[in-house]
Amino acid sequence: GLGSLLPGTRSPPPPPPPLCSLSGASFSLERFLPPAVSPTATTGSSHPVAVEKYWSQRYRLFSRFDEGVTLDHEGWFSCTPEKIAEHLAERCRCDLIVDAFCGVGSNAIQFACTCERVIAIDIDPVKIACARHNAEVYGVADRIEFVLGDYFTVMPHIKCVDVVFLSPPWGGPGYNQAEVFDLCSMISLDGVRVFDVAKQATDNIAYYIPKNSNADQVVSLIKPGEAVEIEQQFLNNKLKTFTAYFGELVGN
């Protein structure tokens, strides 16, 4: 349980209702088939988004895909490509890291390879189940504490964390059509509020954001005297994403 990861508390208070353990839980997971069956994904809108192109990139997402990796609909277009996830894990190497929006586990798995312990949070039970299953495929599930709950409720209960990794939902593939991605209005949870809650736990934050994000808006997150590093991530010579590093992660 989460209490085992709260150093300095002998008898931690019981967690709030939205926070629960998945021990013994089971979920019906959908394993997608090749594009011949025309899989589709659904975003927050009513418009289906075909995922055939993501199928062709499945080994970029998970190199061990054929060993049983499982994704839900949204996972196909929201998980971090494995090479980028490996790089982020090296940058965020520490004892205890929180993956605040773990999705199907692409980042949590790599964090488990470079960090002593990982707390992986998601509000969607199917995504948590996928993430746990995928971590087992990669042989790192024993280093990850999976927490089903709302980030804003769970995060204040986590103490003595070294790094928080933020990758809140970007609103589906359509984010790329905007000239400039706004952290406040285009992240349904309010990306600035997401950052502020993480900062209450640690200054060491890695914020994984779209490549069309407003750099000035990212810089505005810091206070006078603080620093931020914005790193571009390329895959096959194509710009994919930005990651903003704060606290001791700057220049790390």
Secondary structure, DSSP 8 states (H G I E B T S, - for coil): -GGGG-TT-SS-----TT-B--TT----------GGG--EEE-SSS-EEE-HHHHTTHHHH-TTGGGT----TTHHHHS--HHHHHHHHHHT-SSEEEETT-TTSHHHHHHHHHSSEEEEEES-HHHHHHHHHHHHHTT-GGGEEEEES-HHHHGGG--S-SEEEE-----SGGGGGSSSB-TTTSSTT-HHHHHHHHHTT-S-EEEEEETTB-HHHHHTTS-TT--EEEEEEEETTEEEEEEEEEGGGTT-
